[in-house]
Amino acid sequence: MHIEMIRGVDRGKEGQGECPWQALVRLGQGGTAVDLARAVRKQGLRSLAFDDEALFACHARAMTVCSEMRELDVNVLWSARLSSLPERELLRAMRLAGCQLLDARLGPDEAAEALCRAREFGFDIRLRNVDGSAYATDKTSYTVAEREAIADLLPGLHAAQFDLAVAYYRARRFSDVMQPLGKAMVLRFPMNELCLNLLACLSAARHYPDMAAGLLDQAGHGCPHPVVFRNRGLLRSWMESGGDLRGVRLELEPVSGPGAIL
């Protein structure tokens, strides 16, 4: 197994040095989920990028790895690079094991089918042609109703609940955010700082900047996602300038979703 730490965010005045929290992974022929679990716990990882097209091209082995990741409680969000179209059964297993983003290079026919299959389970999707060129639409957005259906389909999946909370926030259905967000946290969504960041965004939208600042301070402990530092800077600048009646709009989440690290 090969695992390579991705350069962490430089916390500067906010902390001490670099903060690695994600890694590039290739299991190779001999790597196992046990090896992966050991590395995740040793390094304190919460986000992985599987750069291992051969793994997901082998249905049986990929199913085994996903099953073992759940059995071993490898609680991370991850992305998967694909060069072939997984079956529906494998896509479901990947999602339940924590996969958030599919980064796929597929021909036009396979790409259309992949988009249809992946949307059922709420994946973030990055589609490219086999030569690496992007399709006209290579990103995926979901309606609130679609996110609700996915959360009902996968009720025990923390990421599905988090995605639903985000969808409610974006639709300005602020009173609905807390129920799925609370479920995501109870189900141990691995990037707790993103939950706190969403709470901070909600507080800022409701014109409670002091509460938002406290939540972002709490989210900043340990090795948080860079979006936490960006929002702390935005909120600090807004408060130092005296604020305004429009409030401050914080960044909700990473541009491509919490699992998008490639």
C-alpha positions in Angstrom: 0.0 0.0 0.0 1.2 3.5 -0.8 -0.1 6.5 1.2 1.2 10.0 0.6 0.3 12.9 2.8 -1.2 15.9 1.0 0.4 19.1 2.0 -1.6 20.5 4.9 -2.8 24.1 5.4 -0.3 26.5 6.8 -2.1 27.8 9.9 0.3 30.7 10.4 -0.9 32.9 13.3 -3.9 30.6 13.8 -1.8 27.6 14.9 1.6 25.9 14.7 2.9 25.0 11.3 1.3 22.8 8.7 -1.7 20.7 9.5 -2.0 17.5 7.4 -5.5 15.9 7.5 -5.8 14.2 4.1 -3.8 11.7 2.1 -3.5 10.1 -1.4 -3.9 6.4 -1.3 -3.1 3.4 -3.6 -3.7 0.0 -2.1 -2.0 -1.8 -4.9 -2.2 -5.5 -5.2 -1.2 -6.4 -1.7 -2.8 -3.6 0.3 -5.8 -4.2 2.6 -8.4 -2.3 4.5 -6.5 -3.3 7.7 -3.4 -1.5 6.4 -5.5 1.5 5.6 -7.2 1.5 9.0 -3.9 1.5 10.7 -2.5 4.4 8.6 -5.7 6.5 9.1 -5.5 6.1 12.9 -1.8 6.7 13.1 -1.9 9.9 11.0 -5.3 11.1 12.3 -6.7 11.4 8.8 -10.3 12.3 8.0 -10.1 12.6 4.2 -8.6 10.3 1.6 -8.2 10.4 -2.2 -8.1 6.9 -3.7 -5.8 7.2 -6.8 -6.4 3.5 -7.5 -8.3 2.9 -10.7 -7.4 -0.8 -10.7 -9.1 -1.3 -7.3 -12.5 0.0 -8.4 -12.3 -1.7 -11.8 -12.4 -5.0 -9.8 -15.9 -5.3 -8.5 -15.2 -8.1 -6.0 -12.1 -6.6 -4.5 -13.6 -3.1 -4.2 -16.7 -4.5 -2.5 -14.5 -6.3 0.0 -12.5 -3.2 0.7 -15.6 -1.1 1.2 -17.2 -3.7 3.5 -14.0 -4.0 5.6 -13.7 -0.3 5.9 -17.1 -0.2 7.6 -16.3 -3.2 9.8 -13.0 -1.6 10.9 -14.7 1.7 11.5 -12.5 3.6 9.0 -14.6 6.8 9.5 -13.3 9.1 6.7 -14.6 10.9 3.7 -12.9 10.0 0.4 -12.8 10.4 -3.3 -12.2 7.7 -5.9 -10.6 8.1 -9.3 -12.3 5.8 -11.8 -11.6 4.7 -15.4 -14.6 2.3 -15.6 -18.2 2.4 -14.7 -19.0 0.7 -11.3 -22.2 -1.3 -10.9 -25.0 0.1 -8.8 -24.2 -2.3 -6.0 -20.6 -1.1 -5.8 -21.6 2.6 -5.9 -23.9 2.0 -2.9 -21.1 0.2 -1.0 -18.7 3.0 -1.8 -21.1 5.7 -0.6 -21.8 3.8 2.7 -18.0 3.4 3.3 -17.6 7.2 3.1 -17.0 8.0 -0.6 -18.1 11.5 -1.4 -16.6 12.3 -4.8 -16.3 10.3 -8.0 -13.5 11.6 -10.3 -14.1 9.6 -13.5 -12.6 9.5 -17.0 -15.2 7.8 -19.2 -16.4 7.8 -22.7 -19.7 9.7 -23.5 -22.0 6.7 -23.2 -20.5 5.5 -20.0 -20.4 9.1 -18.6 -24.1 9.5 -19.1 -24.9 6.2 -17.4 -22.4 7.0 -14.5 -24.1 10.4 -13.9 -27.5 8.7 -13.6 -26.3 5.9 -11.3 -24.2 8.2 -9.1 -27.0 10.7 -8.6 -29.1 8.1 -6.9 -26.7 8.0 -4.0 -25.8 11.7 -3.9 -22.2 11.6 -5.0 -20.3 14.7 -5.9 -19.2 14.0 -9.5 -16.3 15.2 -11.6 -16.6 13.8 -15.2 -13.9 14.0 -17.9 -13.5 12.3 -21.2 -11.0 9.6 -21.6 -8.5 12.1 -22.9 -8.9 14.3 -19.8 -11.0 17.0 -21.4 -14.0 18.1 -19.3 -17.6 17.6 -20.4 -19.9 20.6 -20.7 -21.4 19.6 -17.4 -18.9 17.9 -15.1 -20.3 18.9 -11.7 -23.5 17.9 -10.1 -26.1 19.9 -8.1 -29.1 18.5 -6.3 -32.5 19.9 -5.3 -33.7 19.8 -1.8 -36.2 17.1 -2.7 -33.4 15.0 -4.2 -31.3 15.4 -1.0 -34.3 14.4 1.1 -34.8 11.3 -1.0 -31.1 10.3 -0.7 -31.2 10.8 3.1 -34.3 8.5 3.2 -32.5 6.0 1.0 -29.4 6.0 3.2 -30.7 6.9 6.7 -27.6 5.8 8.6 -25.1 7.7 6.4 -23.8 10.8 8.1 -22.7 12.4 4.9 -26.3 12.2 3.4 -27.6 14.0 6.5 -24.9 16.6 6.3 -25.7 17.2 2.6 -29.3 17.6 3.4 -28.6 20.2 6.1 -26.5 22.1 3.5 -29.3 21.9 1.0 -31.7 23.4 3.5 -29.3 26.2 4.3 -28.8 27.1 0.7 -32.6 27.1 0.2 -32.8 29.5 3.2 -34.9 26.9 5.0 -33.0 27.8 8.2 -35.5 26.2 10.6 -35.0 22.8 8.9 -31.2 22.8 9.1 -30.7 21.5 12.7 -32.5 18.2 12.4 -30.3 16.6 9.7 -27.2 18.4 11.0 -27.8 17.0 14.4 -28.2 13.5 12.9 -24.9 13.9 11.0 -23.1 14.8 14.2 -24.7 11.9 16.1 -23.7 9.5 13.3 -20.1 10.8 13.7 -19.6 12.9 10.5 -15.8 12.7 10.4 -15.1 16.4 9.7 -16.9 17.9 12.7 -15.4 21.4 11.9 -17.6 21.5 8.8 -20.7 20.9 11.0 -19.6 23.7 13.3 -18.8 25.9 10.2 -22.4 25.3 9.0 -23.7 26.3 12.4 -21.5 29.5 12.2 -22.9 30.2 8.7 -26.5 29.8 10.1 -25.7 32.1 13.0 -24.2 34.7 10.7 -27.2 34.5 8.4 -29.5 35.1 11.4 -27.3 38.2 12.5 -25.6 36.6 15.5 -22.0 37.3 14.6 -20.7 36.8 18.1 -22.2 33.3 18.2 -20.7 32.6 14.7 -17.3 33.7 16.0 -17.5 31.4 19.0 -18.4 28.4 16.8 -15.5 29.1 14.4 -13.1 29.3 17.3 -14.4 25.9 18.4 -14.0 24.6 14.9 -10.5 25.8 14.7 -9.1 23.4 17.3 -6.8 20.6 16.1 -6.4 20.4 12.3 -9.5 21.9 10.8 -10.4 22.3 7.1 -9.1 25.5 5.5 -12.6 26.9 5.1 -12.7 27.5 8.9 -9.6 29.8 8.7 -11.1 31.6 5.7 -14.4 32.2 7.6 -12.6 33.4 10.7 -10.8 36.0 8.6 -14.0 37.1 6.9 -15.8 37.5 10.1 -13.0 39.2 11.9 -12.7 41.8 9.0 -16.4 42.4 9.0 -16.5 43.0 12.8 -13.4 45.2 12.8 -15.0 47.4 10.0 -18.1 47.9 12.2 -20.3 45.5 10.3 -23.4 46.4 8.3 -27.1 45.7 8.3 -26.7 43.0 5.6 -24.6 40.9 7.8 -21.6 38.8 6.7 -22.0 35.8 4.3 -19.5 33.1 5.3 -18.3 30.3 3.0 -20.5 27.3 3.5 -18.2 24.5 2.6 -15.3 23.6 0.2 -16.1 24.4 -3.4 -16.5 20.8 -4.5 -17.8 19.3 -1.3 -16.0 18.0 1.8 -14.7 14.9 0.0 -13.4 16.7 -3.0 -9.6 16.7 -2.5 -8.3 15.9 -5.9 
